[in-house]
Amino acid sequence: MKLYPTPILTISSNKIDDKCSNILDFLKLNNIEARITPSKSTIVSNNITTIENSCELVLTKMKSEELKEGIFWNKLKKNFDLNCAHLEIPNVFTGCIMNFLAHSSCDLFYKDKINKSKFIFFRK
């Protein structure tokens, strides 16, 4: 049996309830197995700081290849008005999900062994 690293996706939006119950309902409706931890995030935009509800989704049965297809992300993004999310796939990738799916202008640090070999990249 081959073991796959478990993706961890952290999302934040003003359309997420404080207990991530609506995320839980979305995952159930889409038959996605995950462990969800609710939290709060501070978001700074144009020198204005706001607080949003956030959720850490440990996608217990999703392979990074499935996530790479973008189907799950596109549904989640549309339903909860998401612009970005932090994705961690242990020993594979850490950073903005937009950089995982395709090259983007996201300026988060990331490490990507799937697309860019075994180097660590820094964006400015």
C-alpha positions, -999 to 999 in steps of 0.1 A, spaced: 0 0 0 14 34 -10 12 62 15 4 97 3 10 130 22 -22 145 36 -30 179 22 -39 207 47 -58 236 33 -64 268 54 -92 291 41 -106 324 54 -137 343 43 -165 364 56 -188 338 41 -176 311 65 -195 307 98 -176 308 131 -177 270 136 -171 261 99 -204 244 98 -212 256 63 -178 242 52 -187 209 68 -220 209 50 -202 216 17 -177 188 22 -205 164 31 -225 173 0 -194 167 -21 -184 134 -4 -150 148 8 -135 133 39 -117 158 61 -110 170 96 -119 206 102 -106 230 128 -122 265 131 -102 296 139 -100 333 132 -77 352 108 -66 388 105 -66 401 70 -48 433 60 -59 450 28 -52 487 20 -40 493 55 -73 481 69 -73 450 92 -103 428 94 -111 396 112 -125 366 93 -135 332 102 -111 306 89 -110 268 87 -81 244 85 -92 214 64 -71 183 67 -81 164 35 -76 129 49 -83 110 17 -74 134 -10 -42 128 -30 -22 158 -42 -28 148 -78 -66 151 -72 -61 185 -56 -39 195 -86 -69 190 -110 -85 220 -94 -121 207 -93 -124 207 -55 -107 242 -52 -129 258 -79 -161 246 -62 -149 257 -28 -137 290 -41 -170 298 -59 -192 288 -29 -173 308 -3 -159 337 -24 -123 327 -18 -94 345 -35 -66 323 -21 -58 297 5 -27 284 22 -19 248 11 5 225 28 13 190 15 41 177 38 74 173 19 58 183 -13 44 219 -12 38 248 11 23 281 0 -6 297 -20 -28 271 -36 -28 293 -67 9 285 -71 2 248 -66 -24 248 -94 -5 270 -118 21 298 -118 5 329 -103 14 362 -89 8 350 -53 38 362 -33 37 336 -5 68 315 1 64 281 -14 82 248 -18 71 227 -47 86 193 -55 58 183 -79 63 210 -106 96 227 -99 119 199 -89 134 198 -54 143 235 -50 129 261 -26 117 293 -43 112 327 -28 89 353 -45 91 390 -42 
